[in-house]
């Protein structure tokens, strides 16, 4: 028996999405299942033409159990492109105040790719690309930012094999002419889209986004995939609740400390 709900085609889809591409699991599933969409996304972000991409392989595919608790899986998406570079994609919608450290950790682990005895020069370039639905407060507002290892005096490139990029889904209006040339802004709008009407409009303008849209609809109708996506959403809700409780507790502690300091000062004054 199929685990798909009553299937409809993209042209008949209307209303709001249940799970968007900003859901980590849905993002991974869509680009794991649709190689053409993945190829288009990689080409866009790396400023390549699609025909330059000879091969694209997902290195960490999700394996689904009957229930989200049946399998452990990592929600970042690791891709081998043209067998000569590794891309690691992450989606993050909650600011955990650790993105620079998190992205560096992921990139470093990916760069540590050589087998014992292999020459260091054979290390493949690593790109860690984050889709963030919030601003990084220590950086100037920018839509698509890329960082490399540079000399701090003359800005000479130390190595082109370690690259970190951030797509800020909140700053699409800041897309540069080059960003628009390669359609990065179109992909960002697909991530942000919350209605099928908006997605269908974008699908008409780009064959790679069209493929992503079709797989997004199919995956939104798959009961097993939906259960995993809901698990991701529930984990976020729990995290938000815990963070709110922690903030409230910290506020109470600060009030108690302040009151204690006030009473201590009064007591010392009285003893004088």
N, C-alpha and C positions, 0 to 999 in steps of 0.2 A: 504493500500500500504506500502510495506517495506521501511524503511529508509536506508537500506543497499545499497551500490554501487554494481557494478558487482563483486560478491564474487568469490574469488579464494582460493584455498587451500594453505597451507603452503609450500608444496613441489613445487608449481608452482610460488611462490612469488619470485620476483627478484628486484634488484635495491635498492634505498635508502628508508628508512622509512620517512613518513611524520611526524609522532609523536612518539618519543621514550619514554622510561620509565622515562626519566628525565623531561618530561612534567608532572607537578603535577597532572593534571586531568587524564591523561592517566595512570599514576601509580595507582591512587586511583581506577579507573575503572577496570583495569586488575585484581587487587588483591581482589576487591569487587566481581567480577563476577566469579573468578576461585578459589574456596576454596582449591583445591589441591595445586595450585601454592602458595597460601598464607601459607598453612601448611608447605610447603617445605622451604619457605623463613624464617618463624619463627624458624623452627628447626635449620636451618643453623646458624642464627645469635645468637641463644641462646645455641648453642653447644649441641643440643638435637638430638636424633634419631627420625625420623618421626613417628615411632610407639609409641613413648612416648606421642604424642599429641592426646588426646581423643576428643577434640572439639576446634574449632576456630570460632569466631563470630565477624563480623564487627559491631561495635557499632554506627558508624556514616555514614551509606551508603549515597551516592549521590542520590538525586532524580532529574531527568532531566525534565525540562519544555520544551516547544517547542523551546525556544531560551535561550541562557545563561542568559539573563537579567530577565527571568521569575522566576528564583529560585536563592536564595543565598545558597552557600554551602561552607563548609570548606574543604580545599584540603589535610590536614593531614589525616591519616588513623588510626583510633583507633580500637584496636582489643582486645577481651577477649580471653585468651588462657587457656584451661583446667579449666575454671571458677575459676582460682586461681591467675591470674596475668593479668595486663593490659599493652599492648604494644601500643605506639604511634609512628607512622612512619611519617617522613617528608622528602620531597625532596626539595633541594634548589640549584639552579645553579648560582645565582647572589649573590656575597658577599655583604651583606647589613651591614657588620661590627657590627652585633649584635647577632651572633649565640649563644654565651654563655648565654646571658640574655634571648634570645628568647626561647632556649631549657629549661632553668630553669623555665621560666614562664609556659610553656606548661606542664612540668612535675609536677610542684606544683599544677596547676589547676586539673590535672588528679588525683594526690594523694589525693586531697580533695574530697573524694568519699563517705564518710560515711554519713548515714542518721542521723538525730537528735536522740540522745540516744544510738547509736551503740558504742560498745567498740572500743577504738583506736586500740587494737591489731588485730581487724578484717580487718584493712586496707590492701588491696591487694598490692603486690609489683608492682611498676610502672617502665617500661622501656621506655625511650624516645630515639629513634634511628633515627639519621639524615643521609641521603645520600647527601653528599655535593660534588659539582663539582668544588671545589676550596680548597685551603689550608687555615687552620686557622693559621695565622702568629704568634700567641703567643704560639703555641705548636710545638714541634719537629715533623718533617714529620713522619706520621704513616698511615698505611692503615686502620686498624680497632682498634680504641681506645675505652676503656670503663672506666668510672669514677664512683666511689662510695664515700660514706661518710666515711672518715677515720680519726683516731687520728693523728694529725700532728707530734707527738713525736714518737710514737711506731708503727704507721700504723695499729693499731687494727681497725677492722670494727665496725663502730657505728651502722649502719643498712644496711641490704642487700635488703631493700625494695625500694630504690631510686637509680636508675641506669640510667646513660646517656651514650650513645654510638654514635660514629661518624664513618661512612664508607666514607673514602675519595676516591672518584672515580678517582682522579688524581694520586693516589699513589698505584695502584693495584700491581705494581712490588715489593712493600714492604710487600706484604702479607707474613705472617709467615707460618711455617709448620702447625700450628694449624688452621690458617685461611683457608689454602688449604685443610686440612683434612675435614673440615665441608663445603667446597665448597663456602665460602663467596666470594672468588675471582671470581668464575663462575657467581654468581649473579651480581657482580659489572660489569663484562664484558657485561652481558646482558643489563644493564642500559646504558652502553656506546655504544653499538652496533648501527651502523647507516645504515647497509645493511641487507637485508633478507638473503643473503648468509651466513653472519656471524652468524645470529640468528639460521638458520637451522642447522649449524654445532654444535652449543651449544645444541640445542634441542635433537640431537642424543645421547648426552652424559649424559643427566639427565632428568628423567621423569617429575620432577616438573618444570624444566625450559621449557620442551617441552609444558607443559600445559600453562605456562605463555606466551610462544611464540604463541600458537594457539589463545589465547584470545587477545593478542596484535594485531595480524593480523585481527581478526574479528572486534576489536574495531576501528582499522585504516580504516575499510571499512564502518563503521556506520556513516551516515551523521550527526546525532544528536550529537554523541560523538565528532566527528571532529569539530563541531561548538564550542563546549565547549573548546576543546583543543586549537583551534585557538584564542579564547578569552583570554586564559592564555598567549599564545605567544604574542598577541597584547598588553596585559597589561605589559609584560616584555619590549617590544619595547618602549612603552610610558615611562616606568620608566627609561630605559637607556637614552632616549632622554632628559628627565627632569634632570637626574643626570648630563649629559654632559653640559646642559645649566647652571645648578647651578655651576658646576666647572668653566666654562668659565666666569660666572658673578663674582664669587669669585676672579678669577685671575685679572679681570679688576678692582675690588674694591681694591685689594692689590696694584696694580700699581698706582691707583689714590691716595691711602693713602701714598705710598712711595713718589710720586711726591709732594703731599701736604707737607709732612715732609721736603723734600728738599727745597721747596720754603720758608717754614717757617724759616728754618735755614739760608737761604740766606738773608731774610728780617731782621732777628735778627742781623746778622753780619753787614748788611749795617747800621742799626740804631746805632750800637756801634761806 
